[in-house]
Amino acid sequence: MQELDTRADRLRHRRAHLPELAEITDLEAERRRVEDETRDARIAVDDLATEQTKADADVEAVRARQRRDQERLDSGAVGPKDLERIQAELVSLARRIASLEDTELEVMERQEEAQARLTGAEERLEAVEHRLADLRAARDAAFAEIDAELVTVEAERGPVAEQVPDDLTALYERLRAAKGGVGAALLRARSCGGCQLTLDAAEINAVRAASPDDVVRCEECQRILVRTAESGL
């Protein structure tokens, strides 16, 4: 029964410490970070798109005024006084358009940079998602294999446990809980398989004198000793 319980404990430990689990945890943290980066980059792109629309509208508004003034000037229906004013305004509008176009160009450059950051973040997020999918598939396959082995071990344990008296089973379970999962150990070559210590002569004599039905325990670690042909008695 101890051998089966040890096998089950090892399977549960393996299940809880699959290498995929640690990488999944790390990648989930990375995904959250990249998701935040992607969200921030997308907000920046959207804000710059709004800024670009405003910059385009500002340039177009000034150009429309410039066209109207130029049309009036070209019509020849402008008096000398208005002619000077319109010409001065056209010079001012040309400077204004040049300034607005510089702003427009600067916004476009910032928008390209923000879009590049967004594209990079989206690509990293996609790569993380793909890796997570692969790891989860590997984890689930490992879980299925381990769980199937556990079912087999538990099925084998049932008939064995039925042969052990209730009081001995209770003692064994208490010892397992207190002794790192090992409540019973083989006595092999006069050594306890639990604490690995060799029994002294008096202890060996006591074990030798015990009835086959007696529960023999290690004096050092208190585990139940299982006697076999290899015990050295």
C-alpha positions, 0 to 999 in steps of 0.5 A: 500500500505504501508503494502505491501511495508513494506512486500516487504522491509522486504523480500528484507532485509531478502534476503540480510542478509541470514545467509548463505551469511555471512558463504559463504563469510567466507568460500570463503576466507577460500577456497582461503587460503587453495587453496594457502596452497595446491598449496604451498604444491604441489610445495614442494612435486614436488620439493622434488620429483626432489631432491629425483630423483637426490639423487637416481641418485647420489647414483646409480652413486657412486655404479656403480663406486664401482661395477666396481672397485670391479669387477676389484679387483675381476678379479685378473688382477690388479697390486700391484700399482693399487691394493692399489689405488683401495682399497683406492678408494673403502673405499672412495666410501663406505663413499661417498655412506653412506653420499649420503644414509643419504641425500637420507633418509633425503630427503625421510623424508622431502618428506613424511612430505610434502606429509602429508601436501599436503594430509591434505590441499587437505582434508580441501579443499574438506571439504570446497568445500562440505560445500560451495555447501551445503550453496549455495544450501540452499541460492538458495532455500531461494532466490527462496522462497523469490523471489516468495513471492516478486512476490506475494506482487508486484502482490497484490500491483498493483491494490492497487496502481492504486487506489491512486492518482498520486500526493499522490503516489508521496508524499508517495514515497518521504516520504518513501525515507526520512523516512526509508521506511515508508511514511504512518502510521496508526493513532491508539489510537491517536498515529502515527504508524510512530514516535509512538508519541501521537497527542495532542488535537489540532492535534486530533481536526484538524484530526477529522475536516478533510474531509475523502478525505483530506491527513492528516499528522503527525505534528511530523514526517510528515508521511501520517496518515491513519485513521481507526476505531481504530484512537480514533477520 
